[in-house]
């Protein structure tokens, strides 16, 4: 039995069906099963890492996909320890390439701490470290719908964006086959694209021209907080991560192709899949 945390998240929503398609039994954790829309072939359990009885949730599981909302190191450490006590044999932790590059922003440091807890818990482990998700470009939906424009901080670097489905495919492989114990895998897409290139690709996919607007970091923060209601702390954390990761975003790792036997999914493919999200709402 494979126990999946974050089953409704960016990676989890692709991982659960991938595991089921591979013939693996899956138990998926969610705080609200009625709203979760998890693949009906999975066993869905209600729970929260902060308050639930972890040993009970983990009973009968032999492999666990470790991911907490907000990347909470304490909760992931508690999960790893409870998994060890429950007899789990393999932990697969979703981390970030920032740990590989030694970044010191709060998000990366929390992942590094959780990685260490997973390594020390006792069961075999595998660490997956993806770079920037293509799904992050959903942050552009509001301005594209309203203004046919994308506002980008002038410090944005070229980025080797990765499709969440490729991360899920690697996770499914690691969780269902042997030989990955003790491995740490950095995961990116196959090419680094400037933000302007990304906007051009998205423009083609949705079928209308988009204006590309560079702005200062302070202007970007003000827009996200005032117009879109982001918490200021979350925006500060995002920009701290972006400043730290800027020199590394363009680095391309060949891990996805090595493990899956084919090239990573492209941003153009992602844009075509998600074009409808950017259409004007009547």
N, C-alpha and C positions, 0 to 999 in steps of 0.2 A: 504494500500500500504506500502510495506517495502522498504526503501531506503538503498542500500548497498554501502558503501564506500569500496575502496580496492577490487573491484569485481574481479580483475584479479590476486590478490595476492595468497599467499599460502593457506589462509583460504577461501578467497572470491570465488575462483574458485570451491571449494566444496560447499560453502554455497548457492550460487545462485541456482544451480539445486536442492539442498535439500529443499529449501523454495518453489520452484516451484512444486516439487513433493508433498509437503504438501498442495498444493492448494492455496498458497499465491501469490498475485500479487507482482512482484518485479520490482523496478527501479534500474538499475545498473549504477554507475558512472565510466567513464573511460576517459582518456585524448585523446584516439585514437580509436574510435569505429570500424574503418575499420580493425584494427589489433588485436582487443581485443579477438575475438573468444569467446564471451559470449553466453550462452545458448539462442537460438533464441526466446524462450518463454518469455524472460524478455524484459522490456522496457529499451533500452540502451540510456543513455544521455551522451553527451560530456561535460566535465568540469574539473576544477582543483580547489582544495580547496583554493589555494592561490590567484586566480584571478577571479573566477566565481561569479556570482550573486547567493549566497546560498539560499536566500528566494525563488527565482524562481525555482531552482533545487528541493527544498524541498516541493513545493506546492503540496498538496494532499497526502503527506506521513503521516502516523500516527506512524510508528516505524522506527528507524534508527540504522543501524549497524555502529558504529563509529570506523574508522581506517584510519590513514593518513600515507602516505609514509614517512619514516624516523621518525615516531612517534613524530610528531610536536605538542607540547602542545598548542601553540597559535592557530594553525589551528583547532585543535580538540575543543578547548574552543569556538572559533568562530562558529564552526559547531553546538555545543550544544546550544549556545545562539540563533542562527538563527532557529534551530529546535523548540525551545520553542516558538519563535515568530510566527512560521508557524503552530503552533497547534499540533505538534508531541506529542504523549502521552507516548512514551517509548523509551529510549535510551539504547543501549547495546554496551558497550565499551570493546574492546579487549585490554588487558593490559598484565601484566607479573607477574609471581610468585615472582619476585624480590621485588615488592611492599609489598607483604605479609611478606617477610623476612626483610624489612627495609633496602635494599641495597641502596648505595649512588652513584653508577656509573651513568653517564649521561643519558643512555637509560632508566634506571629504574626511575630516578628522573623526566624525561619528562613524563613518564607514570603516575607517582604519581600525578603530577600537572594536567594532563589531566583528571584523575579520579575525582579529586576534582572539576574541572570545570563541568564535567558531573553530579556529584551529586548536584551541586548548581544551575544548569540551570533551574530547574523547573519541567520538565517531570519526570515520574517514570524512574528508572534506574536499570540496572543490570551490574555488572562488571565481566568479564571473565579474569582470570589470568593463562594462560598456561605457562608451563615450556619450556624446550628446545624442539624444533621441530625436528622430524626425518628428515625433508627436509634439515636441516642444513648439513646432511651428503653428499649432492650433492657437497659440497666443496671438497670432495675427488675424484671427477670424473677425474680431470686432471692427478693426479699422478697415479691413477689406470689404466687409459687408456695407459699412457706412460710408466709406470714402474712396474705395478702390485704391487704398494706399497702405504701405507698410512702413512703419516707423522703426528705425534700427539705431541703436547706440553707435556712435561713430568709432567706438573701440572694438566692435564686433569682428572677430577674426574669421578666416576661412575655417570650415569645420567638416570633418569626415563623419557626417551624420549617419546614424544606424537605425534601421527599421526595427521596431519592437518585435516583429515576427521572427527576424533573424536571431535576436537574443533568446526568444522563446524556443526556437528550434535547437539552438545550442544547449539550452537548459534541459530540454527534453532528451537530447542525446546523452548528456552527462548523467541524467537521472535514470536512464533505462539501459545503459551499456556500461561495461567495466573498462578500466584503464585510465580513468580520469581522476582517480583518488590522488590527493596531494597536488593537483594542478591548479595553476592560476592563469586564467585566460583573459587577455585584453581584447575587447571586441569593438570594432568600428565598421563603418561602411567602406566602400571600395575607393572613394575619391573625396578629396577635400574641396568643397564648394564655397565661394564667397557668398555673403548674404545676398548680394546683388544677383548672382547666378541663381540662387535659390528662388528669389522673387520672380525672375524671368521664367524659370521652370514652372512655378506655380501659376503664373499668368497664363502660360500656354495650356496648362491642364484645365483651368476653370474657364478659359475661352474669352477673357477680356483683359485689356491692358491694366497694369497696376503701377502706381507711382511709388518709386523707391525714395524714402526720405531718411537721411541720416540726421541724428540729433544728439545733443550732449547727454551724458549719463544722468545729470540732474534733471534735464527735461524729460527724459525717459521715465525716471522714478516718479516725477510729479504726475505724468500722464497715467501711469499704472495705478497710482494710489488714488488720485482724484477721480479719474474717469472710469476706471475699471474696478475700483474697490479693493485692490490688492492690499493686504496688511503691509505697513511700511517695513516691518521686521523681515517679512518674506522677501520683499524687493531688495533690501540690503543684503540678505543672504545670497540671493540670486546673483547680484552684481559682484559680491565678494568671490563667489565661485567663478564667475566669468573672468574676473581680473586674474585670478590664479591660473585658470585653465587656458587663457588666451595663447600663450606660446606653444601649447601642446595640442590644441584643437585640430590642427592640420595633419597631425601624425596619423598615418594609415597602418593598421595592423592587418596581417593576412589571415588571422585566426579563423574567421568565419569560413573563408574558402577552404582552408586546410581541414577543418572539422566537418563541414557539410558537403564538401566536394563540388561546390559551385560558387559563382560570384555572389557577393552580398546583393540584396535588393537595392535598387537605386531610388534616389529622391524623386525622380520622375515617376516611377511606379507608385510611390507613396502618394504623390500629388494627384495622380489620376484616381487612385482609390478613394481619396478623401475630398475630391473637388466639390462635392455637393455641400460640404460644411461651409464653404465660402460663398455660396450663392446668397443673393439678397433675400431677406425674409419679408414676405408680403404682410 
